[in-house]
């Protein structure tokens, strides 16, 4: 069950991440140079490997990773809201 939760949270994380990348927010110009690799999509590759790692750990019985990834998703959601609403 936890692996499905992580998978669906991962879909949400990718959607939030893409929305922020496409927003053209001035903060995106201040990220380190390596995040501009692959046309700015390198961070999506990092997001994929975080999702993959969390899913692999949960599949091996480490349920705490599900809680950690849920917390990570919550922080992503708040960050996206702050950026897209213009509060930052």
N, C-alpha and C positions, 0 to 999 in steps of 0.2 A: 504494500500500500504506500509506503514512504517513497518508493522509487517513482510511482506515478505522481505523487505530490511534487517531487523535485522536477520531474519532466515538465509538468504544467507550469510550475514556477519559472523554469528555464525558458519556456515559450514567452511568458510575460516579461522576463528579463531581456530577451532579445528584442521584443517589441519596444520596450522602454528605451533600450540602448539605441536602437535605430532611430526612434523619434528624436532623441537628443542629438544624435549625429546629424540628422537632417534639419535641425532647427537653425543651424548657423549661428549659434550663440557665441558671443565673444570669448567665453571661457575656453572654447575648443581651440582657439589660437594659442593658448598658453600651456597646452599639454606638451610633454616631452616629444622630441623629434621622432622617436620610434613609433609613437601612436599614429603618425602620419603615413606610415608604410602601408602599402596596398591601397592607396587612395583613401586613407583614413579608416580603413576597415580592419586594421590589425587588432584593434580592441575587441572586435566581434570574434576574432579567432581566440583571443584570451578568454572571452566570455564562454565560448564553446568548451574550451579545455577545463574551465572551472566547473561547468555543468557536468561534463564527462567524469571528472574526478569525483565529484559529489555522488553521482549515480553509481560509480564503481564501488566507492566506499560503503554506501548504503546496501548495495547488493551483497556485500561481504559481511553484513550484519552490524555495521557501525551506525546505529540509528541516530546518534548525536549529530552526524553530518547532515541529516535532514533538517534538524533544528537550526544548525548553523547556516545552511543554505536558505532556509526560510527567513532568518534574520538578515542575511545578505540581500535577499529580495526586497525585504521591507525597507532597508536603507536605500536601495536602488530606487524604489518607488518614491520615497520622500525626496531624494535628490532630483529625480526627473520632474516631480511636481514643482520644486523650487526653481529649477532652471526654466522649464516651459511656461511657468506662470509669471516669469520676470521678477521674482523675488530676489534672485541673485544676479 
